[in-house]
């Protein structure tokens, strides 16, 4: 079940809604207006930035541009 983010065009309230089908009416929980615009949202995954295994820098300096743990050198 997808969760969509909306902003009410009447009162500017931001809210989330589980949408079961595309014909479902969306109403603002604050003012009950049916004028809501869907927002682009950022999602997270189970493999977030902290879950990747770090590789040491091949240069051996340990410093690098970002601490040497990402292997960008």
Residue pairs with C-beta under 8 A, 6 or more apart in sequence:
1 18
1 19
1 20
2 18
2 19
3 16
3 17
3 18
3 19
4 16
4 17
4 18
4 19
4 38
4 39
4 41
5 14
5 15
5 16
5 38
5 39
5 41
6 14
6 15
6 16
6 17
6 26
6 28
6 36
6 37
6 38
6 39
7 13
7 14
7 15
7 36
7 37
7 39
8 14
8 15
8 28
8 30
8 31
8 33
8 35
8 36
9 33
9 35
9 36
9 37
10 28
10 31
10 33
10 35
11 28
11 30
11 31
11 33
13 28
13 29
13 30
13 31
14 39
15 28
15 29
15 30
15 36
17 26
19 26
25 34
26 34
26 36
27 33
27 34
27 36
28 34
28 35
28 36
54 69
54 70
54 71
55 69
55 70
55 71
56 62
56 68
56 69
56 71
57 64
57 68
57 69
57 71
57 72
57 73
58 71
58 73
59 68
59 73
61 68
61 73
62 68
64 70
64 72
64 73
65 72
65 73
66 72
